[in-house]
Amino acid sequence: MTIIHATVAGAFLIALACQPRVQVQQAAAPAPSPSAVPAQANLPTKVDTIAPPTVRESPFSFTSGTLSLPGTLTLPTNARRGIPVALIIAGSGHTDRNGNSPGALRQMNNSNLYAQLAWRLAERGIATLRYDKRGLGESLSKIDIAATSIDDFIGDVRAGADALTRDGRFGRVYLVGHSEGAGLALQAANRGTKVAGVAMLAGAGRNILVIMREQLAKQLSGAEMTKWDTAVVRFQRGEDPGDVNPALKGFFQPQMRKFMTTWIAYEPAEEMARVGVPVLIVHGALDVQVSEADAQALMAAQPAAKLVIIPKANHVFRTASSTDMVAQLALYRDPTIPIVPELASAVGDWILTGK
């Protein structure tokens, strides 16, 4: 059986696949004003899908509970002892260490986002570890999906960060989470993980149900949304969700109930308000999955954080021309499209200088 996580990305991609072309209006950005990153000219239009010669990559696995989670360690070619290292935490669903999905799902999600980010950070003198989350590859046969909660994924983040902390090659350890991974990073830091800071890339600032409903309402009819609302309530009560759009039935698989109920309990603003380490928030102004209102909500909860809005970036930090969801889909599918350079600049500068 194929397990489809009930996720922000899933809501966007599954609903998009069965809907006609839709225009989505970008939310207005309230105060306070974020740090704006100017656009850069003369950028490459294609990049390789293999590591450049400026970096060194090697396998790196770590243990979380009974699982061994495989990953890729990326270093500058001239890496010296004590360099900073970032643990890159993937977004939702079947997203692997590189930012891609396996099998048939790859045609919808093949951005290579995390691999590209790792290479660009290595070129700035920062090591990274990106890993395959539990439920991918060999680990799928070793876990009980029905018993899996968001806490298990948070535990994996903590285990990865601890492994890097114990490794004598590295100095400061940072968490860099994307989308759902941003929330995992924040919660891991709040549970005592020893890290120097948390970078939240396209992270939610509101409860996941609010965001998912906002996405779906842009694409489904009022009648279909009523079915969705009813299904969500019934699902949380442990009941059959009843009649719901066929494209969304994957969200209501019984074996996903524990994961979903624990994810729904996550309140980003509350977690953000009590975080005790520096936080960087990076958001693409043309992100149609997580709105700029989420970035602003995180900033309002923790005014000491740094907020960077990248004007032309979408959810996977490619240069977009609009918030037309169908037009943006190509940016998720082509791994040779480069990430916006402002992403590595924002994260790299913050890690190296704290600014």
Order of alpha helices (4+ residues) and beta strands (2+ residues): alpha-beta-beta-beta-beta-alpha-beta-alpha-beta-alpha-beta-alpha-alpha-alpha-alpha-beta-alpha-beta-alpha-alpha
